[in-house]
Amino acid sequence: MMMTMESGFPTLIQPLHDAYQKEIEVSLCEPLNTFWAECYESCKTTGKLCKEIEMESRTKFQEKIMLPWRQRQSEEFHRQNSSTTLMKSDEVKCDKLYRQFRRNVYGPRGPWCQR
């Protein structure tokens, strides 16, 4: 007949259980700690490598895409500005010529003056 202790284990099993627990703590604890430490270090180095690759990729993108795009954008902006300025100056010139023409035609000595 087996007797039980307050922990619920029978008296014959308790020493075997304690020995097993000690064996696990001694033999398994350090390898597990080493394993998780290595996993942590590996994760840190992998994360650092990913960040380096990301920054390198970002730098290459800046050099190959963004810088030429900004240069073309600046050139296009200047071209558009000069075109707009030229159109405005042509418009002012056309208005000036129209006023001169109207003044000559409809003026007091013009052929279409109101008499």
C-alpha beads as a LAMMPS data file, in Angstrom:
LAMMPS data file: protein, C-alpha beads

115 atoms
114 bonds

1 atom types
1 bond types

-500.0 500.0 xlo xhi
-500.0 500.0 ylo yhi
-500.0 500.0 zlo zhi

Masses

1 110.0

Atoms # bond

1 1 1 0.000 0.000 0.000
2 1 1 1.334 3.427 -0.966
3 1 1 1.189 6.333 1.406
4 1 1 0.867 9.912 0.240
5 1 1 2.602 13.000 1.510
6 1 1 1.188 16.506 1.723
7 1 1 2.478 17.318 -1.805
8 1 1 0.363 14.543 -3.255
9 1 1 3.231 12.212 -4.351
10 1 1 3.389 8.700 -2.968
11 1 1 6.369 8.088 -0.662
12 1 1 8.068 5.669 -3.059
13 1 1 7.906 8.102 -5.971
14 1 1 9.029 11.233 -4.082
15 1 1 12.765 10.367 -3.953
16 1 1 12.749 9.443 -7.641
17 1 1 10.968 12.703 -8.467
18 1 1 13.454 14.752 -6.445
19 1 1 16.402 13.015 -8.128
20 1 1 14.861 13.665 -11.540
21 1 1 14.301 17.346 -10.737
22 1 1 17.932 17.716 -9.551
23 1 1 19.196 15.981 -12.683
24 1 1 17.156 18.278 -14.914
25 1 1 18.296 21.401 -13.052
26 1 1 21.941 20.379 -13.217
27 1 1 22.062 18.976 -16.734
28 1 1 19.436 21.048 -18.555
29 1 1 19.545 24.507 -16.986
30 1 1 22.960 25.574 -18.298
31 1 1 22.429 24.285 -21.863
32 1 1 19.067 26.051 -21.976
33 1 1 20.608 29.282 -20.717
34 1 1 23.372 28.953 -23.288
35 1 1 20.850 28.216 -26.033
36 1 1 18.694 31.241 -25.219
37 1 1 21.747 33.492 -24.858
38 1 1 22.978 32.365 -28.274
39 1 1 19.508 32.929 -29.725
40 1 1 19.419 36.416 -28.247
41 1 1 22.871 37.290 -29.600
42 1 1 21.987 35.835 -32.990
43 1 1 18.786 37.891 -33.051
44 1 1 20.728 41.056 -32.167
45 1 1 23.352 40.503 -34.865
46 1 1 20.683 39.645 -37.445
47 1 1 18.729 42.777 -36.535
48 1 1 21.869 44.888 -36.816
49 1 1 22.672 43.314 -40.192
50 1 1 19.119 43.998 -41.414
51 1 1 19.407 47.648 -40.347
52 1 1 22.756 47.965 -42.137
53 1 1 21.292 46.430 -45.305
54 1 1 18.264 48.728 -45.049
55 1 1 20.454 51.824 -44.639
56 1 1 22.655 50.725 -47.549
57 1 1 19.555 50.188 -49.683
58 1 1 18.202 53.586 -48.677
59 1 1 21.512 55.236 -49.582
60 1 1 21.565 53.512 -52.984
61 1 1 17.962 54.568 -53.576
62 1 1 18.855 58.164 -52.706
63 1 1 21.809 58.117 -55.100
64 1 1 20.111 56.352 -58.016
65 1 1 16.535 57.649 -57.781
66 1 1 16.005 60.625 -55.500
67 1 1 18.993 62.812 -56.415
68 1 1 18.440 62.597 -60.205
69 1 1 14.701 63.077 -59.661
70 1 1 15.288 66.205 -57.578
71 1 1 17.697 67.523 -60.215
72 1 1 15.128 66.960 -62.980
73 1 1 12.418 68.439 -60.787
74 1 1 14.512 71.572 -60.288
75 1 1 15.229 71.830 -64.015
76 1 1 11.547 71.347 -64.838
77 1 1 10.569 73.977 -62.287
78 1 1 13.004 76.494 -63.847
79 1 1 11.813 75.612 -67.354
80 1 1 8.200 76.076 -66.352
81 1 1 8.978 79.365 -64.617
82 1 1 10.817 80.727 -67.651
83 1 1 7.993 79.575 -69.923
84 1 1 5.404 81.293 -67.720
85 1 1 7.494 84.457 -67.585
86 1 1 7.857 84.434 -71.377
87 1 1 4.099 83.962 -71.834
88 1 1 3.364 86.839 -69.458
89 1 1 5.824 89.137 -71.228
90 1 1 4.285 88.187 -74.611
91 1 1 0.840 88.904 -73.209
92 1 1 1.954 92.312 -71.911
93 1 1 3.559 93.096 -75.271
94 1 1 0.390 92.024 -77.128
95 1 1 -1.791 94.171 -74.832
96 1 1 0.493 97.158 -75.382
97 1 1 0.347 96.733 -79.160
98 1 1 -3.452 96.332 -79.014
99 1 1 -3.826 99.572 -77.010
100 1 1 -1.575 101.395 -79.504
101 1 1 -3.579 100.011 -82.413
102 1 1 -6.895 100.929 -80.815
103 1 1 -5.622 104.404 -79.978
104 1 1 -4.506 104.916 -83.604
105 1 1 -7.715 103.548 -85.147
106 1 1 -10.309 104.927 -82.728
107 1 1 -8.375 108.027 -81.656
108 1 1 -9.300 111.608 -82.609
109 1 1 -7.381 111.403 -85.914
110 1 1 -8.042 107.744 -86.638
111 1 1 -10.183 106.483 -89.524
112 1 1 -12.807 104.999 -87.208
113 1 1 -13.122 107.849 -84.763
114 1 1 -16.567 108.878 -83.536
115 1 1 -17.397 112.200 -85.229

Bonds

1 1 1 2
2 1 2 3
3 1 3 4
4 1 4 5
5 1 5 6
6 1 6 7
7 1 7 8
8 1 8 9
9 1 9 10
10 1 10 11
11 1 11 12
12 1 12 13
13 1 13 14
14 1 14 15
15 1 15 16
16 1 16 17
17 1 17 18
18 1 18 19
19 1 19 20
20 1 20 21
21 1 21 22
22 1 22 23
23 1 23 24
24 1 24 25
25 1 25 26
26 1 26 27
27 1 27 28
28 1 28 29
29 1 29 30
30 1 30 31
31 1 31 32
32 1 32 33
33 1 33 34
34 1 34 35
35 1 35 36
36 1 36 37
37 1 37 38
38 1 38 39
39 1 39 40
40 1 40 41
41 1 41 42
42 1 42 43
43 1 43 44
44 1 44 45
45 1 45 46
46 1 46 47
47 1 47 48
48 1 48 49
49 1 49 50
50 1 50 51
51 1 51 52
52 1 52 53
53 1 53 54
54 1 54 55
55 1 55 56
56 1 56 57
57 1 57 58
58 1 58 59
59 1 59 60
60 1 60 61
61 1 61 62
62 1 62 63
63 1 63 64
64 1 64 65
65 1 65 66
66 1 66 67
67 1 67 68
68 1 68 69
69 1 69 70
70 1 70 71
71 1 71 72
72 1 72 73
73 1 73 74
74 1 74 75
75 1 75 76
76 1 76 77
77 1 77 78
78 1 78 79
79 1 79 80
80 1 80 81
81 1 81 82
82 1 82 83
83 1 83 84
84 1 84 85
85 1 85 86
86 1 86 87
87 1 87 88
88 1 88 89
89 1 89 90
90 1 90 91
91 1 91 92
92 1 92 93
93 1 93 94
94 1 94 95
95 1 95 96
96 1 96 97
97 1 97 98
98 1 98 99
99 1 99 100
100 1 100 101
101 1 101 102
102 1 102 103
103 1 103 104
104 1 104 105
105 1 105 106
106 1 106 107
107 1 107 108
108 1 108 109
109 1 109 110
110 1 110 111
111 1 111 112
112 1 112 113
113 1 113 114
114 1 114 115
